[in-house]
Amino acid sequence: MPVLVASDLDRTLIYSAAALALTMPDARAPRLLCVEVHESKPLSYLTETAAGLLSELGDAAVFVPTTTRTRKQYQRISLPGPPPAYAICANGGHLLVDGVSDPGWHARVTARLADECASLDEVRDHLMATADPLWVRKHRIAEDLFAYLVVERELLPEDWVKELAVWAENRGWTVSLQGRKIYAVPKPLTKSAAVREVARRTGAALTLAAGDSLLDADLLLAADRGWRPGHGELADAGWTAPAISALPERGVLAGERILREFLRVARQGTV
């Protein structure tokens, strides 16, 4: 029976130049492979060693990229290894099968959101009314499912984020601050639900997961074994759980370590 590996991408497996955390002397820095280009500029990287591990993982397990990115943003990424048969985008709002969104899954998700939490329009209007143009650079709606802001972190008031989190909590939404982006995501919109659906379809006997942000916590808790890097929201909060390993590595070397762990356990076939 197959092993399913569901992993967050940004700041878990792939890294922007600003997130690489190359703290070693330049001469000892790992060789990097660019896996995303946007507007003719290189955007995301992993180490060449990680690229080799990811190629091996594609043969040893059912690898499922699991991201909050929109489908368009995800499709900019060119990962090493065989093309994944399944991918999860928009934090679980879209389940891609051979690159195409499953309409039945998307319909189920949107019906649940309509039943269980405040509307996207209400959240968007609140963000527009309360976020200060002094530190907001962009307002965005993702796949008509959730909202996010691109901000200047050095100008962002910490109290504003806390107040937004309380306001959203009371309406069935979650707030996550990741780099220069503040996400407002409906609580029923989860990566874990989509991963369970892939496990059902593939008959996976074992699920492994990794992620760095608050939006990955449900994914990690749903897995038989999980890993988080030494950076990100979960690390900053000291978050852990019985089946979760908190790794010391930060930056792009954490992505390499996570892939080593995935491959080791996938080959064993048991936790």
Kinemage of the C-alpha trace (Angstrom):
@kinemage 1
@onewidth
@group {chain A} dominant
@subgroup {mainchain}
@vectorlist {calphas} color= white
{ca met a 1} P 0.000 0.000 0.000
{ca pro a 2} L 1.401 3.419 -0.937
{ca val a 3} L 2.885 6.021 1.390
{ca leu a 4} L 1.415 9.491 0.902
{ca val a 5} L 3.685 12.514 1.410
{ca ala a 6} L 1.833 15.833 1.675
{ca ser a 7} L 4.112 18.839 1.990
{ca asp a 8} L 3.690 22.570 2.111
{ca leu a 9} L 5.920 24.309 -0.428
{ca asp a 10} L 6.926 27.898 0.425
{ca arg a 11} L 9.413 28.066 3.317
{ca thr a 12} L 9.082 24.310 3.756
{ca leu a 13} L 10.486 22.780 0.560
{ca ile a 14} L 11.134 25.848 -1.623
{ca tyr a 15} L 12.537 29.234 -0.623
{ca ser a 16} L 12.739 32.770 -1.943
{ca ala a 17} L 16.141 34.455 -1.915
{ca ala a 18} L 15.128 36.351 1.236
{ca ala a 19} L 14.178 33.132 3.052
{ca leu a 20} L 17.215 30.976 2.189
{ca ala a 21} L 18.986 31.690 5.512
{ca leu a 22} L 22.458 31.019 4.136
{ca thr a 23} L 24.352 31.755 7.326
{ca met a 24} L 27.465 29.769 6.449
{ca pro a 25} L 30.558 31.262 4.738
{ca asp a 26} L 29.928 31.876 1.048
{ca ala a 27} L 32.421 29.199 0.004
{ca arg a 28} L 30.410 26.582 1.929
{ca ala a 29} L 26.968 27.623 0.692
{ca pro a 30} L 25.010 24.840 -1.036
{ca arg a 31} L 24.445 24.881 -4.772
{ca leu a 32} L 20.899 25.986 -5.540
{ca leu a 33} L 18.369 25.056 -8.206
{ca cys a 34} L 15.769 27.621 -9.269
{ca val a 35} L 12.298 26.026 -9.469
{ca glu a 36} L 10.144 29.114 -10.055
{ca val a 37} L 10.398 32.086 -12.405
{ca his a 38} L 7.924 34.966 -12.246
{ca glu a 39} L 7.892 37.940 -14.606
{ca ser a 40} L 11.201 36.723 -16.055
{ca lys a 41} L 12.891 36.736 -12.638
{ca pro a 42} L 14.061 33.743 -10.545
{ca leu a 43} L 11.862 33.494 -7.479
{ca ser a 44} L 12.112 30.173 -5.584
{ca tyr a 45} L 14.907 27.710 -4.936
{ca leu a 46} L 15.888 24.458 -3.291
{ca thr a 47} L 19.337 22.957 -2.941
{ca glu a 48} L 20.612 20.654 -5.663
{ca thr a 49} L 20.794 17.920 -3.035
{ca ala a 50} L 17.129 18.511 -2.166
{ca ala a 51} L 16.254 18.317 -5.856
{ca gly a 52} L 17.802 14.854 -6.044
{ca leu a 53} L 15.973 13.748 -2.910
{ca leu a 54} L 12.661 15.014 -4.277
{ca ser a 55} L 13.191 13.052 -7.492
{ca glu a 56} L 13.795 9.904 -5.441
{ca leu a 57} L 10.749 10.621 -3.286
{ca gly a 58} L 8.521 10.749 -6.351
{ca asp a 59} L 9.414 7.115 -7.016
{ca ala a 60} L 9.111 5.970 -3.385
{ca ala a 61} L 5.796 7.587 -2.410
{ca val a 62} L 2.724 9.462 -3.639
{ca phe a 63} L 4.062 13.017 -3.352
{ca val a 64} L 1.333 15.662 -3.028
{ca pro a 65} L 2.340 19.345 -3.080
{ca thr a 66} L -0.005 20.988 -0.554
{ca thr a 67} L -0.082 24.766 -0.741
{ca thr a 68} L -2.044 27.911 0.032
{ca arg a 69} L -1.005 29.196 -3.387
{ca thr a 70} L -3.630 29.673 -6.066
{ca arg a 71} L -3.588 27.286 -8.993
{ca lys a 72} L -1.930 29.907 -11.183
{ca gln a 73} L 0.794 30.547 -8.597
{ca tyr a 74} L 1.372 26.819 -8.119
{ca gln a 75} L 1.683 26.192 -11.846
{ca arg a 76} L 4.668 28.545 -12.013
{ca ile a 77} L 6.679 26.025 -9.996
{ca ser a 78} L 8.653 23.322 -11.789
{ca leu a 79} L 9.639 20.708 -9.214
{ca pro a 80} L 12.179 17.949 -9.901
{ca gly a 81} L 10.929 14.393 -10.243
{ca pro a 82} L 7.829 12.914 -11.868
{ca pro a 83} L 4.842 15.286 -12.187
{ca pro a 84} L 2.592 14.772 -9.144
{ca ala a 85} L -0.688 13.023 -9.940
{ca tyr a 86} L -2.336 15.033 -7.163
{ca ala a 87} L -1.753 18.544 -5.842
{ca ile a 88} L -3.675 20.653 -3.335
{ca cys a 89} L -4.000 24.386 -3.937
{ca ala a 90} L -5.787 27.309 -2.276
{ca asn a 91} L -5.350 25.706 1.174
{ca gly a 92} L -7.528 22.767 0.171
{ca gly a 93} L -10.029 24.626 -1.998
{ca his a 94} L -8.800 22.952 -5.169
{ca leu a 95} L -7.730 19.326 -5.536
{ca leu a 96} L -5.795 18.965 -8.770
{ca val a 97} L -5.833 15.598 -10.507
{ca asp a 98} L -3.216 15.451 -13.277
{ca gly a 99} L -3.152 19.250 -13.169
{ca val a 100} L -6.923 19.794 -13.428
{ca ser a 101} L -9.170 20.896 -10.548
{ca asp a 102} L -11.696 18.256 -9.458
{ca pro a 103} L -15.068 20.054 -9.778
{ca gly a 104} L -16.848 17.759 -7.324
{ca trp a 105} L -14.311 18.445 -4.593
{ca his a 106} L -14.433 22.195 -5.164
{ca ala a 107} L -18.234 22.192 -4.997
{ca arg a 108} L -18.164 20.338 -1.678
{ca val a 109} L -15.690 22.827 -0.229
{ca thr a 110} L -17.614 25.919 -1.300
{ca ala a 111} L -20.884 24.486 0.054
{ca arg a 112} L -19.259 23.887 3.419
{ca leu a 113} L -17.870 27.430 3.559
{ca ala a 114} L -21.299 28.884 2.843
{ca asp a 115} L -22.755 26.889 5.738
{ca glu a 116} L -20.078 27.274 8.406
{ca cys a 117} L -18.449 30.718 8.428
{ca ala a 118} L -18.800 34.393 7.587
{ca ser a 119} L -18.702 35.369 3.946
{ca leu a 120} L -15.604 36.375 2.022
{ca asp a 121} L -17.279 39.710 1.238
{ca glu a 122} L -17.563 40.532 4.957
{ca val a 123} L -13.898 39.723 5.566
{ca arg a 124} L -12.712 41.619 2.505
{ca asp a 125} L -14.715 44.690 3.495
{ca his a 126} L -13.226 44.568 7.012
{ca leu a 127} L -9.705 44.379 5.634
{ca met a 128} L -10.340 47.281 3.279
{ca ala a 129} L -11.764 49.369 6.118
{ca thr a 130} L -9.105 48.705 8.751
{ca ala a 131} L -5.794 48.102 6.950
{ca asp a 132} L -3.744 51.292 6.650
{ca pro a 133} L -2.499 52.209 3.136
{ca leu a 134} L 0.703 53.343 4.873
{ca trp a 135} L 1.786 49.700 5.240
{ca val a 136} L -0.481 47.769 2.853
{ca arg a 137} L 0.928 47.271 -0.625
{ca lys a 138} L -1.711 44.973 -2.118
{ca his a 139} L -5.191 43.617 -1.336
{ca arg a 140} L -5.816 40.232 -2.941
{ca ile a 141} L -8.645 37.689 -3.212
{ca ala a 142} L -7.469 34.124 -3.910
{ca glu a 143} L -9.683 31.822 -5.973
{ca asp a 144} L -12.817 33.483 -4.485
{ca leu a 145} L -12.045 31.506 -1.316
{ca phe a 146} L -9.885 33.662 0.975
{ca ala a 147} L -8.139 37.031 1.208
{ca tyr a 148} L -4.606 38.204 1.846
{ca leu a 149} L -2.653 41.419 2.143
{ca val a 150} L 0.901 42.127 1.022
{ca val a 151} L 2.418 44.466 3.608
{ca glu a 152} L 5.578 46.285 4.635
{ca arg a 153} L 6.537 44.220 7.684
{ca glu a 154} L 8.644 46.906 9.333
{ca leu a 155} L 5.635 49.270 9.345
{ca leu a 156} L 2.980 46.691 10.271
{ca pro a 157} L 1.496 47.276 13.765
{ca glu a 158} L 1.638 44.034 15.736
{ca asp a 159} L -1.529 44.949 17.618
{ca trp a 160} L -3.451 45.222 14.351
{ca val a 161} L -2.685 41.617 13.469
{ca lys a 162} L -3.775 40.460 16.933
{ca glu a 163} L -7.019 42.424 16.711
{ca leu a 164} L -7.702 41.015 13.244
{ca ala a 165} L -7.137 37.481 14.532
{ca val a 166} L -9.718 37.962 17.299
{ca trp a 167} L -12.236 39.523 14.894
{ca ala a 168} L -11.746 36.667 12.408
{ca glu a 169} L -11.924 33.949 15.082
{ca asn a 170} L -15.406 35.112 16.024
{ca arg a 171} L -16.508 34.667 12.421
{ca gly a 172} L -15.017 31.262 11.758
{ca trp a 173} L -11.830 32.479 10.052
{ca thr a 174} L -8.097 32.121 10.788
{ca val a 175} L -5.349 34.726 10.383
{ca ser a 176} L -1.777 33.779 9.455
{ca leu a 177} L 1.225 36.101 9.022
{ca gln a 178} L 3.815 34.646 6.630
{ca gly a 179} L 6.658 36.866 5.536
{ca arg a 180} L 5.102 39.922 3.888
{ca lys a 181} L 1.637 38.364 3.584
{ca ile a 182} L -1.281 38.335 6.023
{ca tyr a 183} L -3.781 35.610 5.177
{ca ala a 184} L -7.428 35.498 6.270
{ca val a 185} L -8.693 31.972 5.614
{ca pro a 186} L -12.013 30.294 6.502
{ca lys a 187} L -11.533 27.641 9.191
{ca pro a 188} L -13.369 24.940 7.179
{ca leu a 189} L -10.910 25.499 4.288
{ca thr a 190} L -8.147 23.077 5.275
{ca lys a 191} L -5.277 21.235 3.705
{ca ser a 192} L -6.000 18.218 5.920
{ca ala a 193} L -9.452 17.593 4.436
{ca ala a 194} L -8.034 17.496 0.921
{ca val a 195} L -5.154 15.238 2.004
{ca arg a 196} L -7.617 12.789 3.571
{ca glu a 197} L -9.458 12.687 0.244
{ca val a 198} L -6.226 11.885 -1.619
{ca ala a 199} L -5.421 9.181 0.953
{ca arg a 200} L -8.860 7.681 0.363
{ca arg a 201} L -8.433 7.683 -3.416
{ca thr a 202} L -4.930 6.223 -3.360
{ca gly a 203} L -5.468 3.743 -0.542
{ca ala a 204} L -2.450 5.149 1.307
{ca ala a 205} L -1.585 3.220 4.457
{ca leu a 206} L 0.726 5.928 5.843
{ca thr a 207} L 0.618 9.733 5.554
{ca leu a 208} L 3.646 11.978 6.125
{ca ala a 209} L 3.506 15.783 6.194
{ca ala a 210} L 5.568 18.938 6.672
{ca gly a 211} L 4.823 22.628 7.034
{ca asp a 212} L 5.969 25.823 8.730
{ca ser a 213} L 2.901 28.028 9.236
{ca leu a 214} L -0.260 28.173 11.286
{ca leu a 215} L -2.178 27.100 8.176
{ca asp a 216} L -0.154 23.851 8.195
{ca ala a 217} L -1.037 22.820 11.757
{ca asp a 218} L -4.138 20.864 10.745
{ca leu a 219} L -2.150 19.129 7.992
{ca leu a 220} L 0.537 18.047 10.448
{ca leu a 221} L -1.999 16.826 13.011
{ca ala a 222} L -3.793 14.756 10.369
{ca ala a 223} L -0.607 12.901 9.359
{ca asp a 224} L 0.838 9.756 10.910
{ca arg a 225} L 4.177 11.564 11.129
{ca gly a 226} L 5.091 15.196 10.552
{ca trp a 227} L 8.009 17.629 10.544
{ca arg a 228} L 8.306 21.366 10.921
{ca pro a 229} L 11.406 23.485 10.241
{ca gly a 230} L 13.184 25.657 12.806
{ca his a 231} L 11.658 28.822 11.316
{ca gly a 232} L 8.130 30.062 10.648
{ca glu a 233} L 4.962 30.674 12.661
{ca leu a 234} L 4.874 27.213 14.242
{ca ala a 235} L 8.509 27.378 15.342
{ca asp a 236} L 8.090 30.926 16.669
{ca ala a 237} L 5.144 29.721 18.773
{ca gly a 238} L 7.013 26.604 19.967
{ca trp a 239} L 4.167 24.527 18.509
{ca thr a 240} L 4.493 20.762 18.594
{ca ala a 241} L 2.465 17.569 18.926
{ca pro a 242} L 3.261 13.924 19.729
{ca ala a 243} L 3.877 12.766 16.149
{ca ile a 244} L 5.610 16.000 15.054
{ca ser a 245} L 9.381 16.451 14.908
{ca ala a 246} L 10.611 20.010 15.411
{ca leu a 247} L 13.763 20.266 13.319
{ca pro a 248} L 16.627 22.610 14.234
{ca glu a 249} L 17.473 23.501 10.622
{ca arg a 250} L 16.302 26.850 9.261
{ca gly a 251} L 15.971 28.119 5.713
{ca val a 252} L 16.730 26.107 2.617
{ca leu a 253} L 18.701 23.483 4.563
{ca ala a 254} L 15.512 22.704 6.496
{ca gly a 255} L 13.869 21.784 3.203
{ca glu a 256} L 16.715 19.392 2.482
{ca arg a 257} L 16.397 17.798 5.932
{ca ile a 258} L 12.627 17.390 5.560
{ca leu a 259} L 13.071 15.561 2.261
{ca arg a 260} L 15.640 13.242 3.842
{ca glu a 261} L 13.143 12.409 6.580
{ca phe a 262} L 10.320 11.848 4.090
{ca leu a 263} L 12.458 9.513 2.029
{ca arg a 264} L 13.761 7.563 5.014
{ca val a 265} L 10.298 6.849 6.435
{ca ala a 266} L 8.706 6.243 3.018
{ca arg a 267} L 11.288 3.553 2.276
{ca gln a 268} L 10.706 1.932 5.652
{ca gly a 269} L 6.954 2.012 5.048
{ca thr a 270} L 6.255 2.543 8.743
{ca val a 271} L 6.706 5.211 11.420
